[in-house]
Amino acid sequence: MLGDWAALLVFAAIAFVIPFSLLFATFALATRTSRLAGDKSIPFESGVSSQTFLAGRFTVSYYMTAMLFIVFDIEIVFLYPLALELHALKWFGLAEMVTFVVLLVVAYVYVWRRGALEWR
């Protein structure tokens, strides 16, 4: 009975050991300075001085681009299993895949024509 689950148990053990060993190594091997002086005590954010940085708003096109990327990227999650089982599904699977891809192309053309992919 254990033979059936041995591979899963080994995988789970490795999945637990690696992150915790890395966390332990980080704290065990870290070197800390006893004093922080001047500029070392201020947080560093991408080379921008914290005194002159003013938080601005992101434009809507930034969010639109991110959402469109997610939508058109997730399509692979639906197409991959269908492509694997295409031989078993025969003509129905092919028709389903073609319908899905046509809907994606129509959506892509619509988004493109509306100018949502233009970075302004």
C-alpha positions in Angstrom: 0.0 0.0 0.0 2.8 2.4 0.8 4.3 1.6 -2.6 1.4 3.4 -4.3 1.9 6.5 -2.3 5.7 6.5 -1.9 6.4 8.8 -4.9 3.8 11.3 -3.6 5.3 11.2 -0.1 8.8 11.8 -1.4 7.6 14.7 -3.5 5.7 16.2 -0.5 8.7 15.8 1.8 11.0 17.6 -0.7 8.3 20.3 -1.2 8.4 21.0 2.5 12.1 20.6 3.1 13.4 23.0 0.4 11.5 26.2 1.4 12.1 25.7 5.1 15.8 24.9 4.6 16.2 28.0 2.5 14.5 30.1 5.2 16.7 28.6 7.9 19.8 29.2 5.8 18.8 32.8 5.3 18.6 33.5 9.0 21.5 31.3 10.0 24.0 32.7 7.4 22.9 36.3 7.4 25.4 38.9 8.6 24.1 41.9 10.4 25.8 45.2 11.0 25.7 46.6 14.4 25.1 50.2 13.4 23.2 51.8 10.6 24.3 55.3 9.7 23.1 58.0 7.4 21.8 56.7 4.1 21.9 53.1 5.0 18.9 53.5 7.4 16.6 55.0 4.7 14.8 52.5 2.4 16.0 52.4 -1.2 13.3 52.2 -3.9 14.6 52.0 -7.5 17.0 54.8 -7.2 14.4 57.4 -6.4 15.1 59.5 -3.4 12.3 59.1 -0.8 12.2 62.9 -0.2 11.3 63.7 -3.8 9.1 60.7 -4.7 5.4 61.5 -5.0 3.1 58.6 -5.6 1.1 59.1 -8.9 -1.8 57.3 -10.3 -1.6 54.7 -12.9 -3.5 55.3 -16.1 -6.4 53.2 -17.1 -4.5 51.9 -20.1 -2.1 50.2 -17.7 -4.9 48.3 -16.1 -6.5 47.5 -19.4 -3.3 46.1 -20.8 -2.8 43.9 -17.7 -6.4 42.6 -17.8 -6.1 41.9 -21.6 -2.9 40.1 -21.0 -4.5 37.9 -18.4 -7.5 37.1 -20.6 -5.5 36.2 -23.7 -2.9 34.4 -21.6 -5.5 32.2 -19.8 -6.7 30.9 -23.2 -3.8 28.5 -23.2 -5.1 27.0 -20.0 -8.3 26.0 -21.9 -6.6 25.1 -25.2 -3.9 22.8 -23.8 -6.2 20.1 -22.4 -8.4 20.3 -25.4 -5.4 19.8 -27.7 -4.3 16.8 -25.6 -7.7 15.1 -26.0 -8.3 16.2 -29.6 -7.8 12.7 -30.9 -10.3 11.2 -28.5 -12.9 14.0 -29.1 -12.6 13.7 -32.9 -14.8 16.2 -34.9 -16.6 17.5 -31.8 -13.3 18.5 -30.2 -12.1 20.1 -33.4 -15.3 22.1 -33.8 -15.1 23.2 -30.2 -11.5 24.3 -30.5 -12.2 26.2 -33.7 -15.2 27.9 -32.1 -13.1 28.9 -29.1 -10.2 30.3 -31.3 -12.6 32.2 -33.5 -14.2 33.8 -30.5 -10.8 34.8 -29.2 -9.8 36.2 -32.6 -13.1 38.2 -32.7 -12.4 39.5 -29.2 -8.8 40.4 -30.1 -9.9 42.3 -33.2 -12.5 44.1 -31.2 -10.0 45.2 -28.6 -7.5 46.2 -31.2 -10.0 48.3 -33.1 -11.2 50.0 -29.9 -7.6 51.1 -29.3 -7.2 49.3 -26.0 -3.8 48.0 -27.0 -2.5 51.5 -27.7 -0.1 52.7 -25.0 -0.9 56.4 -24.3 
